Amino acid sequence: MQALRLADLAQTFELQLIGDAGLNIVGVCALLPGKPGHLSFCADARLRAGLAQTRAAAVVLAPRDAKTFSGNALVASDPAVAFARIAGLFDERAKFTAGRHPAASIAEDAQIGAGCWIGAGVVIEAAAVIGANSFIGPNCVIGRDTQIGAGSRLEASVYLASRCRLGARAQVQPGAVIGSRGFGLARAKEGWIEVPQLGAVVVGDDVEIGANTTIDRGALDDTVIENGVKLDNQIQIAHNCRIGAHTAIAACVGIAGSTQIGQRCLIGGAVGIGGHLKIGDDIVILGRAMVTKSLSVPGAYGSGLPVMPAREWRKLIGRVRRLPRTEQRLQAIEQALKIKLSDGDSEVEHDDF
């Protein structure tokens, strides 16, 4: 990787420079211990103590930290964002040479844009369209009449089913499955009858799809993933779902069919979301929550029990199991004392849980 001058980084990303403008940066590193010739960053107040100890040649800092830092620095209003953009310049993985591996199988009428790499074992079926400067890694399967936007990268063993649409600059990690059959079944006397899944999956621009994540095709309408969505590994998105723009979803989340999730939402790991629900914009759902009803008001929501010592957990579960008997005793006491409950003290319906 060619070294980049600190002054050039400051100019490119419109950052304030403190220190040696001619300093050469050859890569990026963590704040501690840091590496000579490399750039790090500090965006967390808990890491400020490391500024005096880092061996990094320069650090991206917030204005408040730059006042007391004696080394070379780039000052940014949001150091984490600025560092992420700079780090992209040093990502050698993103560079490749255009061409086609002889072991790839490409239909005669498939359209491959200029500057693409098609790896070993890739299968591209009839009428597929691959946008310019895309990277299709080994053993990927691109279905019939499927389109992939320019500048996209499918790492390896990605399955993109027929008639699906992948926007520009998509990043798809190994093992992802986009457009597999949705779980549509009708129950008859003789057993389950398969409901044909005739929709597709439409993915917007600048979407990232993690390893082994699956997105089912729609039953009639399409499953839609809007622009800028970030999906972690091992997520299940069922048929006819819609994920709003710039929403981020952590690993092991399961979303049942026909659920709509708004824009700019944050969904923690291992969350379960029921079917036919609507989640509004700017909603945060904490890890391991179970969502069984629609949420419309922006804010943070959670459920489940945080981790605790096993002995305390057993006691808590014991109390929970005794709640029905406790409730019966309270009702008996209330009846005996002829206590009339106010509306606010009435029982909570089961649907509210």
C-alpha positions, -999 to 999 in steps of 0.1 A, spaced: 0 0 0 14 34 -10 19 58 20 -5 88 23 6 121 37 -12 133 67 -19 167 50 -35 149 20 -58 130 44 -68 162 61 -76 179 28 -95 149 13 -117 145 43 -119 182 54 -102 177 88 -81 200 108 -45 190 110 -23 193 140 14 184 138 36 172 109 18 178 76 44 157 57 40 126 79 35 94 59 7 71 70 10 35 58 -20 19 75 -44 21 104 -43 5 138 -59 3 173 -51 30 197 -33 6 221 -6 -3 217 -6 14 183 19 11 155 46 35 141 36 49 108 -1 41 113 -32 61 121 -56 54 150 -86 72 165 -102 79 199 -139 83 200 -146 70 235 -140 90 266 -130 57 283 -100 54 259 -86 89 265 -60 76 289 -45 57 260 -37 88 241 -5 94 261 6 58 256 -2 51 220 26 43 195 5 54 166 20 80 143 -12 101 144 -47 99 159 -81 111 148 -96 131 177 -126 151 187 -119 188 193 -121 184 231 -93 158 231 -71 177 206 -66 205 231 -45 184 254 -29 160 229 7 167 221 11 144 191 1 145 154 -37 145 150 -66 150 126 -95 167 144 -130 156 134 -164 164 149 -171 126 147 -137 107 150 -153 73 144 -169 83 111 -138 101 99 -116 71 108 -139 47 90 -137 68 58 -99 70 60 -95 33 68 -113 25 35 -83 39 16 -61 11 31 -85 -18 24 -66 -39 0 -94 -64 -1 -115 -40 -21 -90 -41 -50 -91 -67 -77 -82 -73 -113 -110 -76 -138 -114 -109 -156 -131 -143 -157 -119 -175 -142 -120 -204 -167 -140 -225 -143 -169 -200 -142 -201 -210 -161 -218 -179 -177 -249 -180 -199 -244 -167 -234 -270 -139 -230 -258 -128 -195 -245 -92 -194 -213 -86 -176 -203 -50 -171 -168 -36 -176 -142 -41 -149 -159 -71 -132 -142 -102 -118 -160 -135 -121 -144 -162 -98 -140 -199 -100 -171 -220 -98 -194 -191 -104 -227 -199 -122 -245 -170 -139 -278 -180 -155 -296 -167 -185 -305 -130 -188 -286 -121 -157 -271 -86 -156 -239 -78 -136 -231 -41 -131 -197 -26 -139 -168 -30 -115 -185 -58 -95 -167 -87 -78 -183 -121 -79 -164 -144 -56 -159 -182 -60 -189 -205 -61 -216 -178 -62 -248 -186 -81 -266 -157 -99 -301 -168 -110 -320 -162 -142 -330 -127 -149 -313 -114 -118 -297 -79 -117 -267 -68 -96 -258 -31 -94 -225 -16 -103 -196 -18 -77 -211 -47 -58 -191 -74 -41 -203 -109 -35 -175 -126 -14 -181 -163 -19 -208 -190 -21 -236 -164 -23 -269 -176 -38 -290 -149 -56 -322 -165 -69 -340 -158 -101 -355 -123 -107 -340 -107 -77 -325 -72 -77 -294 -61 -59 -286 -24 -59 -253 -6 -65 -224 -11 -42 -239 -41 -24 -216 -60 0 -227 -97 5 -207 -119 28 -201 -157 23 -231 -181 24 -258 -155 22 -290 -166 4 -312 -140 -12 -345 -150 -28 -350 -185 -15 -385 -198 -12 -406 -182 14 -422 -204 41 -457 -204 26 -480 -233 33 -517 -240 34 -530 -267 57 -553 -292 41 -569 -324 55 -543 -345 38 -514 -323 51 -495 -292 40 -499 -277 6 -471 -256 -8 -481 -220 -17 -460 -209 -47 -437 -180 -38 -440 -158 -69 -424 -126 -57 -388 -118 -56 -363 -98 -34 -355 -62 -42 -324 -48 -24 -315 -11 -26 -282 7 -29 -253 5 -4 -268 -25 15 -246 -49 34 -258 -85 39 -239 -106 65 -226 -142 63 -253 -169 62 -281 -144 63 -312 -155 44 -338 -132 28 -369 -151 15 -386 -141 -18 -422 -127 -15 -453 -148 -20 -469 -124 -44 -453 -90 -38 -416 -86 -33 -395 -87 -1 -378 -52 0 -346 -41 16 -343 -3 12 -311 18 7 -283 17 32 -296 -12 53 -269 -31 72 -276 -67 81 -253 -87 103 -246 -125 101 -272 -153 104 -304 -131 101 -336 -146 88 -360 -122 70 -392 -140 59 -413 -134 28 -430 -100 21 -410 -82 48 -399 -46 42 -368 -31 60 -366 7 59 -336 27 48 -305 29 70 -318 4 95 -291 -18 111 -299 -53 124 -275 -74 145 -268 -111 143 -293 -140 148 -325 -118 145 -355 -136 131 -383 -116 114 -415 -134 105 -434 -128 73 -451 -96 61 -436 -74 89 -425 -38 80 -396 -22 98 -391 16 95 -362 37 87 -331 42 109 -340 15 133 -315 -4 154 -323 -40 163 -301 -59 187 -289 -95 185 -312 -125 188 -344 -104 186 -375 -122 175 -402 -102 156 -436 -117 149 -454 -116 116 -476 -89 101 -463 -63 125 -453 -26 118 -422 -12 135 -420 26 131 -390 48 122 -362 55 147 -370 26 170 -343 7 190 -350 -29 201 -326 -43 227 -310 -77 223 -331 -109 229 -363 -89 229 -395 -107 217 -417 -84 197 -453 -96 194 -471 -63 187 -465 -33 165 -444 -4 178 -451 31 165 -435 55 190 -398 62 185 -376 51 214 -359 21 229 -378 -12 237 -366 -43 255 -377 -75 271 -362 -106 286 -340 -109 317 -305 -96 318 -278 -120 329 -274 -126 366 -258 -151 390 -275 -185 386 -286 -186 422 -304 -153 419 -319 -164 386 -334 -196 401 -349 -176 430 -365 -151 405 -379 -179 383 -393 -195 415 -412 -163 423 -425 -160 388 -439 -195 389 -457 -186 422 -474 -155 406 -507 -173 396 -512 -186 432 -503 -151 446 -528 -135 423 -555 -159 434 -548 -152 471 -549 -114 465 -583 -118 447 -596 -138 476 -585 -111 501 -600 -83 479 -633 -101 478 -633 -108 515 -625 -72 523 -649 -60 495 -621 -40 479 -632 -25 445 -604 -20 421 -601 12 401 -597 11 364 -560 17 366 -556 -14 388 -575 -38 365 -557 -68 351 -535 -64 321 -547 -83 291 -525 -111 278 -522 -93 244 -501 -66 261 -473 -89 268 
